[in-house]
């Protein structure tokens, strides 16, 4: 399977004859509904076939119903984003923005897009929270043993509820919007049809402080006359099981799900009808008997309610919903893409194993199954258990799920053409064990449905080596399976928490593969509210279960994530929002460690988590991260114009670096502990003076050589290994690690069938079989952080040290290993950059596309700089190409935007 077989393709920019803006976004989203700010950000990308083309000026005009609201005027600026500079926008309003860009020759091109604002003012909410009222419910059934999963624990989980409200519209409809959220999970319907395609809404935030509401356009679903708006409501993260030990970890936020929804219908005569949740809604149970994110779902088709969400339905026997108040103090507008079904995977194989069927999707995913049921009698019960691996006898391996059942049940109504698909659960699985299926199960009966936050695809990588392509595919699937509302650590077992170190370590790789700005902005909102009064950051965000705060490399996500987002996307608002959290975090560590060696306030201190056969000194790791956080805090202050703070934190960073060398580095450049990660951290973070830098590299290389060119790095070091080796002239060693298929290596898991990144190097080994069941996920992403090097080192798409938003590109491909060619593409905030290189018979060819308005420093690897040509002509004959350096192993030149084709001899 290559990277292009993942079903997560990168959309090509438009083919245009001249400078053209495309991919217009408001608040970094395409035509969003219900934005939560009255001063939004606007951004766009550029495409042009003309070399050296750039945006010389732009103009943005904002309109409401054809009337001008704001005009930026012509700005002679090459930026591709701008903040709204007019009067604050109006709540619940549709807008159009028109963008004009002018190229260097004075030609103007125009594009337009729309967006809508959400509810800005509390008084505009008429909806009240509604829930199940046991006192008025004629269908109440106390939790009893229904022969369903973990019935002892079911006592804490209420059955999902079905809610509806019928109403009449007597005037023509101009526009209709629903604003909805839940304490729990909800799925909306209107007049018998599903509203939107979002899954697991409203998503997971720290509900104590932040609860997102979604906005949907339902204009085309409504009619004059009778209408129905309806919803199914389940537990979700609100009151379902979260984290490990599910015997007790439910009801983190509340005990019962609640619904809040408001339908606003604007009529053509200017009047308005509002239908809001209150006690006029009715509710009852239905065929969905049990639903939990970790445990699974039970659905009894014999109890289906017919056209319960359609007009004309008799709901006289339904019970009034319980009205529990109108507190909307935690509501925020949804700001990032929701979870969606992004790909369907037909079953690859169905086999018998005893009384069970074992279904193989051929790919480990996070999601659910759509099952076609044929030939069942009423009351036939089918069980679907999900797992990532098989035992040696072909049975389903479930020990690593711990207390998560990951089991769904379907009871047939006995009809023809039945289909079952859960709606309020998500499983991590490749294999499904199916019991009780009538007749012969075939591959056509089972479809895997992949769910994840629908972050726009941003990158593509492929090369001549099938093993490396599989690695990239595994990395991408690991990202998809774990970016489910928050950046989780595993989709299968009883955990699925937002571990902070995992997120910050993987972020650079994640950003090459998808536009994750709003995804992480949203998550950083939960990190900010979880910071303690003293300044410590919990290990997991949203903060549940763990009582640990301030762990080195984990809590440092408070500084690393916002700075990485700023450098990647160039949006200063990220730093403005994160600045208080960054400053308080560094001050928290500084106050407890006056000698600047981070020994105190280290909380759980996991060190270089899951390193192999070594133990990196924990004080070394902590102090290196202390310096890194101080560095990024100083950098953020400089961007924000906070000169005094920039100086203070910059000096603090330098003092920490000096203390690090005094404490941990000997005269020969050895770092205490003498481990790979122990060298990688100070080298990557720039903590070593020149006299120690090369010595540390030699010690790092010596350790690798001594171990037969084998890695020992855990979470903290693995992302740095190949980039540091490449930076210091050991790219061939980096390639040997990339191609290695011995234990421990990325290739070892691939050789044994991995289709995602494993949590542990020893998740499964030939000698010992499965690793420790207490912590053994086969779908993770931390060890997949080598993906940053595949894009930035192998494909060669990077930016200069002082560049922001890839404005100053560095194109430096690194041919090596078994590769004869590699190609990559990445959608920078300005536009698409792409590379493709090939080595053939001692000759090197490089094709590069640089987006308008940017420049690139291109490194053409060659032992014969005089042989370098571009478009079959010597560089001296090419206008706009400036040769910067002609060394014995490369020619370095600077080029403006455009397409280039370099060739060289003696690579």
HELIX and SHEET records of a PDB file:
HELIX    1   1 UNK A    3  UNK A    5  5                                   3    
HELIX    2   2 UNK A  122  UNK A  124  5                                   3    
HELIX    3   3 UNK A  134  UNK A  136  5                                   3    
HELIX    4   4 UNK A  151  UNK A  154  1                                   4    
HELIX    5   5 UNK A  219  UNK A  221  5                                   3    
HELIX    6   6 UNK A  236  UNK A  239  1                                   4    
HELIX    7   7 UNK A  301  UNK A  303  5                                   3    
HELIX    8   8 UNK A  399  UNK A  401  5                                   3    
HELIX    9   9 UNK A  443  UNK A  445  5                                   3    
HELIX   10  10 UNK A  466  UNK A  482  1                                  17    
HELIX   11  11 UNK A  500  UNK A  513  1                                  14    
HELIX   12  12 UNK A  517  UNK A  530  1                                  14    
HELIX   13  13 UNK A  557  UNK A  569  1                                  13    
HELIX   14  14 UNK A  572  UNK A  592  1                                  21    
HELIX   15  15 UNK A  618  UNK A  639  1                                  22    
HELIX   16  16 UNK A  643  UNK A  664  1                                  22    
HELIX   17  17 UNK A  676  UNK A  684  1                                   9    
HELIX   18  18 UNK A  690  UNK A  706  1                                  17    
HELIX   19  19 UNK A  715  UNK A  727  1                                  13    
HELIX   20  20 UNK A  731  UNK A  739  1                                   9    
HELIX   21  21 UNK A  746  UNK A  751  1                                   6    
HELIX   22  22 UNK A  782  UNK A  786  5                                   5    
HELIX   23  23 UNK A  787  UNK A  789  1                                   3    
HELIX   24  24 UNK A  790  UNK A  794  3                                   5    
HELIX   25  25 UNK A  865  UNK A  867  5                                   3    
HELIX   26  26 UNK A  875  UNK A  877  5                                   3    
SHEET    1   A 3 UNK A  20  UNK A  26  0                                        
SHEET    2   A 3 UNK A  41  UNK A  47 -1                                        
SHEET    3   A 3 UNK A  81  UNK A  83 -1                                        
SHEET    1   B 4 UNK A  67  UNK A  71  0                                        
SHEET    2   B 4 UNK A  55  UNK A  64 -1                                        
SHEET    3   B 4 UNK A  94  UNK A 103 -1                                        
SHEET    4   B 4 UNK A 108  UNK A 116 -1                                        
SHEET    1   C 2 UNK A 130  UNK A 131  0                                        
SHEET    2   C 2 UNK A 322  UNK A 323 -1                                        
SHEET    1   D 6 UNK A 193  UNK A 194  0                                        
SHEET    2   D 6 UNK A 185  UNK A 190 -1                                        
SHEET    3   D 6 UNK A 225  UNK A 234 -1                                        
SHEET    4   D 6 UNK A 161  UNK A 169 -1                                        
SHEET    5   D 6 UNK A 282  UNK A 284 -1                                        
SHEET    6   D 6 UNK A 319  UNK A 320 -1                                        
SHEET    1   E 5 UNK A 272  UNK A 276  0                                        
SHEET    2   E 5 UNK A 258  UNK A 267 -1                                        
SHEET    3   E 5 UNK A 173  UNK A 183 -1                                        
SHEET    4   E 5 UNK A 211  UNK A 217 -1                                        
SHEET    5   E 5 UNK A 331  UNK A 333  1                                        
SHEET    1   F 7 UNK A 288  UNK A 292  0                                        
SHEET    2   F 7 UNK A 296  UNK A 300 -1                                        
SHEET    3   F 7 UNK A 407  UNK A 411  1                                        
SHEET    4   F 7 UNK A 381  UNK A 387 -1                                        
SHEET    5   F 7 UNK A 427  UNK A 435 -1                                        
SHEET    6   F 7 UNK A 356  UNK A 373 -1                                        
SHEET    7   F 7 UNK A 349  UNK A 353 -1                                        
SHEET    1   G 7 UNK A 288  UNK A 292  0                                        
SHEET    2   G 7 UNK A 296  UNK A 300 -1                                        
SHEET    3   G 7 UNK A 407  UNK A 411  1                                        
SHEET    4   G 7 UNK A 381  UNK A 387 -1                                        
SHEET    5   G 7 UNK A 427  UNK A 435 -1                                        
SHEET    6   G 7 UNK A 356  UNK A 373 -1                                        
SHEET    7   G 7 UNK A 418  UNK A 421 -1                                        
SHEET    1   H 8 UNK A 288  UNK A 292  0                                        
SHEET    2   H 8 UNK A 296  UNK A 300 -1                                        
SHEET    3   H 8 UNK A 407  UNK A 411  1                                        
SHEET    4   H 8 UNK A 381  UNK A 387 -1                                        
SHEET    5   H 8 UNK A 427  UNK A 435 -1                                        
SHEET    6   H 8 UNK A 356  UNK A 373 -1                                        
SHEET    7   H 8 UNK A 446  UNK A 453 -1                                        
SHEET    8   H 8 UNK A 339  UNK A 346 -1                                        
SHEET    1   I 2 UNK A 389  UNK A 390  0                                        
SHEET    2   I 2 UNK A 396  UNK A 397 -1                                        
SHEET    1   J 7 UNK A 459  UNK A 463  0                                        
SHEET    2   J 7 UNK A 821  UNK A 827 -1                                        
SHEET    3   J 7 UNK A 832  UNK A 840 -1                                        
SHEET    4   J 7 UNK A 843  UNK A 850 -1                                        
SHEET    5   J 7 UNK A 898  UNK A 905 -1                                        
SHEET    6   J 7 UNK A 869  UNK A 870 -1                                        
SHEET    7   J 7 UNK A 873  UNK A 874 -1                                        
SHEET    1   K 2 UNK A 764  UNK A 765  0                                        
SHEET    2   K 2 UNK A 769  UNK A 770 -1                                        
SHEET    1   L 5 UNK A 797  UNK A 799  0                                        
SHEET    2   L 5 UNK A 808  UNK A 811 -1                                        
SHEET    3   L 5 UNK A 855  UNK A 861  1                                        
SHEET    4   L 5 UNK A 890  UNK A 895 -1                                        
SHEET    5   L 5 UNK A 882  UNK A 886 -1                                        
END                                                                             
